[in-house]
């Protein structure tokens, strides 16, 4: 075993935080998919940890803080940066590459600007810098609008978001064409072809479900059908193993119905996607911070699980799924929001409320989504080197240059 010393930056993006690494700084054998890369990231984060604390690593023992990002100059002429995201399991030796992190996407543009992935001649002295991001996990374009002051990324500001304690500068994100591609060449916004399905869940029963790929594959069910109100905070769900087991059964059944897996048991090896969420009409409740969330200030209530636990706020990619389905009449999410056409949705979550917009249109009898839009903030928490004990092969020095992410 040897100690790997790897240049890295620890950043917050939205309501998540993770370790950001430049592709060119990866050890040579960690530049292709496989055990070397996964083992290195697991050790950096401190997984697998049977204690569930990630004490011996950079992880924070929650799905929101057990993440790694790999970035490089884009290999695509019409993009600026290639972005690869890894969701690290806390208690299992497992890195899930199946989806994106919408919250950490917020930090991609600022990282790219500050760390030489963007030509300095393009950076304005003041104003906003538009960064075109290629999200390599899902092969989608995301456009970030990053505020610049005196030629540097602006981090301080008065933009506030529920789930983050301190205000910061606003970063606007546009998730372009956020639905997954249909292998037959069509759209796959609703992979079953239905706005609402009857989902048969072994051991649970038959539930109404809206299943979408917008942002990230997500299964929406009605809160009342699963014995919830839609106003729950984390402990109400995460302290109830029966409820958690029920949601995992629903998630597995939905993944099977969406064609993401071929057998329900495979869901255990695909923890990051799909997400499972439950919706309810707007209701007044007290957020985890103690702040009241008034029914008159939101359109609906949504709670979502990530990596088997109720999320403390809302995943950025799930926020895209919520906005898109809320704007399409006939879905469970739209019904919970009161029905009718809309272009945005403000939803209540455990930490407060979030506003997300979407451009959806019915084209030749099929719903299509041009983009979803939301705002987040990002900040550098620490920069320098991250250390991890790895075998000798993984401790090899990386060459001084690279040509982009090639393993997706």
C-alpha positions in Angstrom: 0.0 0.0 0.0 1.1 3.5 -0.8 -0.3 7.0 0.0 -1.6 8.8 -3.1 -1.4 12.6 -2.9 -3.8 14.0 -5.5 -4.5 17.7 -6.3 -8.2 18.3 -5.4 -10.7 20.9 -4.4 -13.6 20.3 -1.9 -16.6 22.3 -3.1 -20.2 23.0 -2.2 -22.6 23.1 -5.1 -26.3 23.7 -4.1 -27.2 21.5 -1.2 -24.4 19.0 -1.9 -20.6 19.0 -1.6 -17.9 16.8 -3.0 -14.3 16.3 -4.0 -13.5 17.8 -7.4 -10.5 16.4 -9.4 -9.1 17.4 -12.8 -8.9 14.4 -15.2 -5.2 15.2 -16.0 -4.3 14.7 -12.3 -5.7 11.2 -12.1 -3.2 8.3 -12.0 -2.8 6.8 -15.4 -4.6 3.5 -14.6 -7.5 5.5 -13.1 -8.3 7.1 -16.5 -10.4 4.2 -17.7 -13.5 2.6 -16.1 -12.9 -0.2 -13.6 -11.7 -1.2 -10.2 -8.7 1.1 -10.0 -10.7 4.3 -10.4 -13.5 3.1 -8.2 -11.2 1.9 -5.5 -9.4 5.3 -5.5 -12.6 7.3 -5.1 -14.0 5.0 -2.5 -10.8 5.4 -0.4 -10.8 9.2 -0.9 -14.4 9.5 0.4 -13.9 6.8 3.1 -16.1 4.0 1.9 -17.2 1.3 2.5 -17.7 2.2 6.1 -19.7 -0.3 8.2 -20.1 2.4 10.9 -21.8 4.6 8.3 -19.7 7.7 9.3 -16.9 7.9 6.7 -14.6 9.2 9.4 -11.5 8.1 7.5 -12.3 10.0 4.4 -13.8 13.2 2.9 -17.4 11.9 2.8 -20.0 13.4 5.2 -22.0 10.2 5.8 -25.0 11.3 3.7 -25.9 10.9 0.0 -25.5 14.7 -0.4 -21.8 14.6 0.8 -20.5 11.3 -0.6 -19.7 12.5 -4.1 -16.8 12.9 -6.5 -16.5 15.0 -9.7 -13.9 14.6 -12.5 -13.5 17.5 -14.9 -11.5 18.2 -18.1 -11.4 20.5 -21.0 -14.1 19.3 -23.3 -13.4 17.0 -26.2 -16.4 18.5 -28.0 -16.0 21.7 -30.1 -19.3 23.2 -28.9 -18.6 22.6 -25.2 -16.2 24.0 -22.7 -15.9 21.3 -20.0 -16.6 17.5 -19.7 -18.1 16.6 -16.4 -18.2 13.1 -14.9 -20.0 12.4 -11.6 -19.6 9.5 -9.2 -22.1 8.9 -6.4 -20.2 7.0 -3.7 -22.0 4.4 -1.6 -21.4 4.9 2.2 -21.5 1.3 3.4 -20.8 -0.7 0.3 -17.8 -0.9 -2.1 -19.7 0.7 -4.9 -19.5 3.8 -7.1 -22.7 4.6 -9.1 -22.0 6.3 -12.4 -25.6 6.0 -13.7 -26.7 9.6 -13.3 -25.8 13.2 -12.7 -25.8 15.4 -9.6 -27.7 18.6 -10.4 -26.6 20.4 -7.2 -22.9 19.8 -7.9 -23.4 20.9 -11.5 -23.5 24.4 -10.0 -19.9 24.1 -9.0 -18.6 22.8 -12.4 -18.5 26.2 -14.1 -16.8 28.0 -11.2 -14.3 25.2 -10.9 -13.5 25.3 -14.7 -13.0 29.0 -14.7 -10.8 29.1 -11.6 -8.7 26.0 -12.6 -7.5 26.7 -16.1 -10.1 24.7 -18.0 -11.4 27.9 -19.7 -9.3 30.2 -21.9 -8.5 33.3 -19.8 -9.1 35.5 -22.8 -12.8 34.5 -22.8 -13.4 35.4 -19.1 -15.0 38.9 -18.8 -13.7 41.4 -16.3 -17.2 41.8 -14.9 -20.5 40.2 -15.8 -21.6 36.6 -16.4 -19.6 33.9 -18.0 -21.5 31.3 -20.0 -20.1 27.8 -19.7 -21.3 24.9 -21.8 -21.0 21.7 -19.9 -21.1 18.2 -21.3 -22.5 15.9 -18.7 -20.7 12.7 -19.6 -22.8 10.3 -17.4 -26.0 11.0 -19.3 -24.7 12.6 -22.5 -26.5 15.9 -22.0 -25.7 19.6 -22.3 -26.0 21.9 -19.3 -25.4 25.7 -19.6 -24.1 27.5 -16.5 -24.2 31.3 -16.1 -21.4 32.1 -13.6 -21.0 35.7 -12.2 -17.6 37.2 -12.6 -16.1 40.2 -10.6 -12.7 41.6 -11.4 -11.9 38.6 -13.7 -12.6 36.0 -11.0 -15.5 33.9 -10.0 -17.9 35.7 -7.7 -18.8 33.5 -4.7 -20.2 36.1 -2.2 -23.7 37.4 -2.8 -27.2 37.7 -1.5 -28.8 34.7 -3.2 -30.4 32.5 -0.5 -31.6 28.9 -1.0 -33.3 26.7 1.6 -31.0 23.9 2.7 -27.9 26.1 2.7 -27.2 28.3 5.7 -25.3 31.2 4.2 -26.2 33.4 1.2 -23.9 33.4 -1.9 -23.7 34.5 -5.5 -26.4 33.1 -7.8 -25.4 30.6 -10.5 -28.2 30.0 -13.1 -28.4 26.5 -14.7 -30.1 25.4 -17.9 -30.6 21.7 -18.4 -31.0 21.3 -22.1 -33.3 18.6 -23.5 -33.2 16.9 -20.1 -35.1 13.7 -21.0 -33.2 10.5 -21.8 -32.9 9.4 -25.4 -35.0 6.6 -26.8 -32.8 3.9 -28.3 -35.2 3.8 -31.2 -34.6 7.5 -31.9 -37.7 9.0 -30.4 -38.2 10.8 -27.1 -38.2 8.9 -23.8 -39.6 11.5 -21.4 -42.1 9.0 -20.1 -40.4 5.6 -20.9 -43.6 3.6 -20.4 -45.5 5.9 -22.8 -47.9 6.8 -20.1 -48.3 9.9 -17.9 -49.6 7.7 -15.1 -49.0 3.9 -14.7 -50.5 1.3 -12.5 -47.4 0.0 -10.8 -47.5 -3.4 -9.3 -45.1 -3.6 -6.4 -44.6 -7.1 -4.8 -45.3 -6.9 -1.1 -46.8 -3.5 -1.3 -49.7 -3.5 -3.8 -50.7 -1.6 -6.9 -49.9 2.2 -6.9 -50.4 5.0 -9.3 -47.0 6.3 -10.6 -45.6 8.9 -12.9 -42.2 7.8 -14.2 -40.0 10.1 -16.1 -36.3 10.5 -17.2 -36.3 14.3 -17.1 -33.2 15.3 -15.2 -32.8 11.9 -13.7 -35.0 8.8 -13.8 -37.6 9.4 -11.2 -40.7 7.5 -9.9 -43.4 9.7 -8.4 -46.2 8.3 -6.3 -48.9 9.9 -4.2 -48.0 10.5 -0.6 -51.4 9.2 0.7 -51.0 5.9 -1.2 -47.8 5.2 0.7 -49.0 6.2 4.1 -47.4 9.7 4.1 -48.5 13.3 4.1 -45.8 14.9 2.0 -44.7 17.1 4.9 -42.4 14.7 6.5 -38.9 15.6 7.6 -35.9 13.3 7.4 -36.2 11.5 10.7 -39.9 10.5 10.1 -38.8 8.4 7.2 -35.2 7.5 7.9 -35.9 6.2 11.4 -38.6 3.8 10.0 -37.0 0.7 8.4 -40.4 -0.5 7.3 -41.0 2.6 5.3 -37.5 2.6 3.8 -37.9 -1.0 2.7 -41.3 -0.2 1.1 -39.8 2.7 -0.9 -37.0 0.4 -2.0 -39.5 -2.1 -3.3 -41.3 0.6 -5.2 -38.1 1.9 -6.6 -37.1 -1.6 -7.8 -40.5 -2.2 -9.4 -40.4 1.2 -11.1 -36.8 0.7 -12.4 -38.0 -2.6 -13.9 -41.1 -1.0 -15.5 -38.9 1.8 -16.9 -36.6 -0.7 -18.5 -33.6 0.5 -16.4 -33.0 -3.0 -15.1 -33.9 -6.5 -16.2 -34.5 -8.0 -12.8 -35.7 -6.4 -9.5 -32.6 -7.6 -7.7 -30.4 -5.4 -10.0 -31.8 -2.3 -8.3 -29.3 -2.9 -5.4 -26.4 -2.3 -7.8 -28.0 0.9 -9.2 -28.6 2.9 -6.0 -28.3 6.4 -7.5 -31.0 5.9 -10.1 -33.9 5.9 -10.4 -35.1 8.2 -7.6 -38.3 7.6 -5.7 -40.4 10.6 -4.7 -43.9 11.2 -3.2 -46.1 14.2 -3.8 -49.0 15.9 -2.1 -51.0 19.1 -2.5 -49.5 22.2 -0.9 -49.7 22.2 2.9 -48.3 24.3 5.7 -45.5 22.7 7.7 -42.3 23.6 9.7 -39.0 23.0 7.8 -36.0 21.3 9.4 -34.5 24.8 10.1 -37.6 25.7 12.1 -38.9 28.1 9.4 -42.5 27.8 8.5 -43.4 26.9 4.9 -46.9 28.2 4.1 -49.2 26.4 1.8 -50.0 29.7 0.1 -46.3 30.1 -0.9 -45.8 26.8 -2.7 -47.6 24.8 -5.4 -47.1 21.3 -3.9 -45.1 19.3 -1.5 -42.5 16.8 -2.6 -40.2 14.4 -0.7 -37.5 12.3 -2.4 -35.2 9.6 -1.4 -31.5 9.3 -2.5 -29.3 6.3 -1.9 -32.0 4.7 0.3 -32.6 7.7 2.6 -35.0 10.7 2.6 -33.0 13.7 1.2 -32.5 16.6 3.5 -33.7 19.1 0.8 -34.1 18.1 -2.9 -31.6 16.7 -5.4 -31.0 19.2 -8.3 -31.8 16.6 -11.0 -34.9 15.5 -9.1 -35.9 19.2 -9.1 -35.7 19.1 -12.9 -38.0 16.0 -12.9 -40.4 17.8 -10.6 -40.6 20.9 -12.7 -41.1 19.1 -16.0 -43.8 16.8 -14.7 -45.5 19.6 -12.8 -45.8 21.5 -16.1 -47.4 18.6 -18.0 -51.1 18.1 -17.3 -52.1 14.6 -16.5 -49.2 13.6 -14.3 -49.4 12.9 -10.6 -47.1 15.9 -10.0 -49.2 18.3 -12.0 -52.4 17.1 -10.2 -50.7 17.6 -6.8 -49.9 21.2 -8.0 -53.5 21.8 -8.8 -53.6 20.8 -12.4 -53.5 23.0 -15.6 -50.8 24.4 -17.7 -47.8 26.0 -16.0 -44.2 27.0 -16.8 -42.7 26.7 -13.3 -43.3 25.0 -9.9 -42.4 26.1 -6.4 -42.4 22.9 -4.3 -41.9 22.4 -0.6 -39.2 20.0 0.6 -37.8 19.2 4.1 -35.5 22.2 4.1 -38.0 24.8 2.7 -39.0 25.6 -0.9 -37.5 25.7 -4.3 -38.6 27.3 -7.6 -37.7 25.5 -10.9 -39.0 26.3 -14.4 -39.5 24.1 -17.5 -40.4 24.6 -21.1 -42.6 21.7 -22.1 -44.7 21.4 -25.3 -47.0 18.8 -26.9 -45.6 18.0 -30.3 -47.4 15.5 -32.6 -49.1 14.0 -29.6 -45.9 13.6 -27.6 -44.6 15.7 -24.8 -41.2 17.2 -25.3 -39.1 19.4 -23.0 -36.6 22.0 -24.4 -35.0 22.8 -21.1 -35.4 23.2 -17.3 -34.0 26.2 -15.5 -33.0 26.7 -11.8 -30.6 28.7 -9.7 -28.2 27.5 -7.1 -24.9 28.7 -5.6 -21.4 27.3 -5.2 -18.3 27.8 -3.1 -14.8 26.5 -2.6 -14.5 25.0 0.9 -10.9 23.8 0.7 -8.2 23.4 -1.9 -4.9 21.5 -2.0 -4.3 17.8 -2.0 -6.4 14.8 -1.0 -4.6 11.7 0.4 -5.7 8.1 0.1 -4.0 4.7 0.8 -4.0 2.7 -2.4 -2.0 -0.1 -3.9 1.2 0.7 -5.7 -0.4 0.6 -9.2 -2.8 3.4 -8.2 0.0 5.5 -6.8 1.6 6.1 -10.2 2.1 9.7 -11.2 -0.2 11.0 -13.9 1.3 12.6 -17.1 1.2 16.4 -17.1 -1.5 16.7 -19.8 -4.6 14.8 -20.8 -7.1 15.0 -23.7 -10.4 14.8 -21.8 -12.6 12.2 -20.3 -12.4 9.1 -22.4 -14.0 6.4 -20.3 -17.7 7.2 -20.8 
